[in-house]
Amino acid sequence: MPLKIVTLKETEAGERRVALVPDVAARLVKLGCGLALEAGAGVASSYLDSAYKDVSIETSQRDMVASADIVLAVNPPSLSAISAMKPGAILISLFYGRNHPELVKALRDGKISCFAMEQVPRISRAQAMDVLSSQATLAGYYAVLLGTTHMQKILPMMTTAVGSLRAAQVLVMGLGVAGLQALATAHRLGAVTEGYDVRPETKEEAHSLGAKFVDTGVDATGQGGYARELTEQEKAKVRAVLTDHIARADLIVTTAAVPGRRAPRLIDAEQIAKMKQGAVIVDMAAEGGGNCEGTKAGETVQVGPAMIVGPVNLPSCLAEQASELYAKNVLNLLQQIIKDGKISLDMTDEVIAKTLLTHDGKITNDGVRQVVEGADPAPTAAPPAPATKG
């Protein structure tokens, strides 16, 4: 019997992505896998059921997952879906286990091997599986476009019959994947661009994209591709330098976020009060509490002279290509765990070991295990009973 891989329809509000696209489905079929797709799973991202060739379109989610060897999703499935999975099956999705302790317990107790895609290690060998980077690339691009729709001016310099219009000043704070893409996009659109990051090694990357680098003299390089938390003295030093640049910006894009933790505060109310009338901030960290004082997730608010846009799930706004990139990330992971048509998990492989959230009745991620099992050290006797609807 070939491995059965099923893809679920996303149910989270505002989510338009799908974990499998037709091109990737065709490649999995060539590997000898049997594929099933929940009806309508790709419609919101422009992939009709009819586009999936040699894929079974099914309407009963519970029946699908009950017979699946591998379940694919973008976000964590429902408790009823997880509970219906057979022991030893594999779930691949973004998960953020600290935020979903009950679901993690269900995975543990059901002996489901869950690959949490946000845990893919940021090493060169795993770049093709790095979902956070692939999705951040699109989010950084879209953040600038979103900001321009709220601005009262254009980005490029323009010469007209009655005089010239000056180019807008764009400041991007946080030069990870999303920030660099935002800088590149703003520069391509003709803005005068500046980039800031607490990691000074990003200076050359900013320059390569035609932007100036705001050097505060503070180095906060951390581990795993993220910045470390600043001391109070360092924060004061950084603030003093940044305040002037914030005041001169027409558009600011903030991107500083660490998965599973509250977003760091980059701009406070006093700094916002000194901004230009009509300036716009797009706070890409809104879902994590925001980089700006006054940010409200999912809302656009006026704070003094500036408008703060707090978007959520930006990649979903570009669902067609976000789904394509996500599906390719998943495919590259599947190629690591499917050998000769069978599932083979090499626990000595750094990518597999670090991406696994649960396996064989255990929570394998130390941080998540601490959160979930702190008050529940022993696994329960049996997994939760499945609900009537999947």
N, C-alpha and C positions, 0 to 999 in steps of 0.2 A: 504493500500500500504506500503510495506517495505521501510525503508530508503534506498536511493540510494547513494552509495559512489563510486566516480570515481577517478581514478589515472591517472595523466598526464605523458606524456613522456617528459623528460627533454630536453631542447634545448640549455642551456648554454654551451659555448665552453669548452670542456674537462670534462664535467660532465657525469659520467657513472652510478651514483646511480639511484635507483628507490624507490619511497615512499611506495611500497607495495610488499611483497614477498609472494610466494605461501603458506607457512605455516601460515602466519598471515591472508592471504585471507581466508583460510579454517576456521579459528577461527571466523572471522567476518560473514561468511556465517552461522555458527552455532548460531550466535546471531540474525539471522533473517534478516540481511542486504542484499540488492541487490547490486552486485558489477559490475563495468565496468572498463576496463583497455584500455588505448589508445594503439593501436597496436604497438608492438615493444618496449614498454616502459622499459621492463626489460632485453632486449637482451644484452645491453652493460655490464650488471652486471651478465651475465650468466643465467638469468631467461627467458627461451623461453615462448612465449605466451601459448604453449601447456601445460606448467607446472601449469598454473592457472586453477584449476578445478572449475566449477560452476561460472565462471567469464565471463561476456560478453566482447569480444574483439571488440573494435569499432575504426573506422578510422576517424570519424569527431569529432575533439576536441570540436568545438563550440556546436554541438548537445549534446555531452556528458555533458558539464558543464551547459548547459541551463536547463537540467532536473535534475541536481544533487542536493541532499540535503547537501552533504559534498564532497569537492574536496581535494584530497591529492596531494602534490608535495614536492619535496626536496627544490627547489629554487623558488623565486617568479614567478608566471605565467606571461604570456604576458598581456599587457593592453587589448587586444581583448578578451582573455580568461576571465579575471576578469569582463569585461563589459558584457559578455554573461551570467554571473551567475544571478540567480534569487534572488530578495530581500529576506533576511532572511537566505540564504544559508551560509554554513560554509566553510572557506578555512583553511587548516592546512599546513604550510610549514615553512621553515626558511625564514625570510623576511628582517630583518634589515631596518626598515622603514625610518630611517634617510637618507639612501642611495637611496631610491626609493619614493620620495615625490609624483610623479604623480600617481604611483600605489596606494599609500595610499589614495589619494584623490578619486580615482576610487572606492576603497573599501568603503570609507565613504559615497560617494554619492550613491552607489548602495545598501547601507544598508547590506553589507556583514560582517559577524562576522569572523574576521581573528585571528586565533591563531598563533602567531609568535613563533616558537619553541625555538628560541634563548632567549626568555624572560622567559622560565620556571624558577621559583624561585629555588635557590639552597638551598632547605630545605630537610630534610631526607624523608619526605613523597612524595616528587616529584622526588626522585632519579631515579625511573624507567621510568621517562619521560624526563630525562635530556639529550637532544640530544648533547649538546656541550661536555659533558663528554664522552658519548659513542663514538662519532666520534674522540675526542681527544685521546682516548685510542689507537685506531688504528693508528692515525697519529704519535703519539710518538714512537710507535713500528717501523713504516715504516721509520721514519726519520733517525734512526740509520742505518738501512739497506741501505738506500740511501747514507748516508755518507760513508759507507764502500766501495761502488762501485767507489768512487772518490779517495779513499786513496791509497797510494803506499805501504801499509803495512797491516798486518793482526791485528786483535784485540787481540787474546789470546797469551799467552806465548807458544812457541813451541820448543821442543828439537829435533834437527836433528843430523845426523851423523857428521856434520861439526860444530856443536855448537848450542847454544840456541838463539832463537829470543825473544826479550823482549816484554812483553804485551804493547799494546797501552794505552795512557792516554786519557780518555774521560771525558770531562767536560760538564755537562748539566746545563744550566742557566734558571731558572724558573721552580719551582717544583710543578706545578699544575698537573692535570691529565696526560697531554701529557708528561711533564717533568719526572714524576715518572715512567711512562711506558718506556720512553727512557732510564732512568737509569737502570731499571730492565733488559731491552733487552741487553744493552751494558755489563752489569755484567754477564748475562747468556752466552754471547758470549766470555767471558774471559778477558775483558778489565779491567784496573785499573780505577775505576770510582770516580768522584767527583761531588757533586751537590751544586748548589748555589740558594738561594732565599732570597729576602728581608724580608720574613716572617720567623722569627727564629723557629716557631713551626714546620716547615717542617724538621728540623734537625733530629728528631727521625725517620721520614719516610724515609729520605735518608739513615740513618744508617741501617734501617730494610731491605733495598735493597742491602746492602753490600757496600755502597758508603761512602766516607768521605764527611763531610759538610764544605763548605767554609764559615766561620763565619766572617762577616765584622763588627759586633758590631752595625749594624743599624737595627731597627725594623720598617718595613713599612706596618704592617698589616692593611688592609683596610676593606671595607664592601662588602658583597655579594660574598665572596670567592675570591676577587681580591685584589691585592696590591694597596696601595695608591701611589700617585706621591711623589717622593723624593724631598727634598729641595736641593738647590745647594750645601750647605755644606755637606749634607748627600751623594750626588752624588760623591763629591770629595773623601770622606772617603772610600766609596765603591770601587771607581776606583783604589785607591792606593793599596787596598788589592787584588783586582781581577787581576790586570795587570800581576802579577807573575804567577798566575794559568793559565791565558790565554796563556802566553808565553810557558808554558810547555806542553800544550795539543796537541795531535795529531788530535783529533776530538772534535769539540764543537757543541752542539745542543742548540739553543736558542729558547725559547718558549713563551716569555712574550708578551701577547696580551690581549687587553680589547675590547670586541665587540663594534663596532661603533666608536672607537677612534683610533688615530694614535698609533702605537706600540712604546713603550719606547726604547730609545737608550741604549744598554748595552755594546757595543764594538765600540770604535772609531778607526779611521785610524791609529793613533799613536800606539795603542795597537796591531792592526793587523800587523803593520810593525815589531813588536818584536816577532811574532810567528815563529814557526819552518818552514823551507822550506818544502813545501808539505803538510802542515796542511790543514784541511778541516773544514769549518763551514757550518752547515745546519741551515739556518735561517727560522724557522717555522712561523715567523711573517712577512714574505715577503709581503703578500697581504695587510698588514696594514702599509706598509712603511718600515718594517724591523727593527730588533734589532741591526743590524750592519751597520756601515757606508760603503757604497759601494754596499749593497744588491740591486739586481734588480729582481723584481718579475717575476717568470717564466723563469729565466735565471741562468746559471752557469758562474761566472766571476772570473778571476784571479785578486786579489788585493794584490800586493806585494808578500810575500812568500806564502800566503794562497789562497785557492780556496773557494769562497762563493757560496753555492747552495741556490737559492731562490725559493723553490717549492711553487706551488699554489694548493689548493684543494687536500691535501694529502689523506684524506679519500677516495676520488674517485679512488685512485690507488689500493685500496683494496675493489673495488666496491661491490663484492658479500656479504662480511660480513659487510661492512659499511651499505649496504642497509638493511640487516637483523636486525642490531641493531637499525637503524633509524625506520624501520617499527614497531618494538616492542615498541619503545618509543611512537610512534603515537598511537599504539593499546592501550597502558596504558592510554593515554589521552582520547581516544574515550570511554573507559570504564567509565571514569568520567563524560562524557557528554551525553551518551546514556543510558537512563533508561526505561526499559520495552518497548524497540523498538522505543522510541521517543527521540528527542533531548530535554535535560533539562539542562539549564545553571544556576547554582547556583552562583550568583554574589557575595555571601558572602564567597565563597570558595577562599582561597588565591591563589591556583594554577590557577584556572580559571580566576580570576580577573587580575592577574599579567601577564598571558600569552596572554590574549586578546589584540590585537592591535587596532582593530576597532569593534564596535558593535552598532547596531540600529542607524546608521547614525552619529555616533560620533567616534572620535579618542580617545581611552581610555588610551593610554600610554602618560603620561604627557610630557616626553622628545620628543617623536616623534611629538606630537601635537604642541609643541613650534616651531619645525623646519618647519613643513608643513603648519601650519596656521598662522605663523608670518606675512606673506604677503598675507594671504588668510583666514581671520578670519571667513568668512561666507561660508557655503557649496553652491556649485553651484546648479542650478535649476534641472538639470538632469544629469545622468551619461553619459560619452562619448559614442558615437555611436559605436557599434561593428564593427570591421574590417571584411573584407571578408574572411580572413583566421584565423584559431585558432592556 
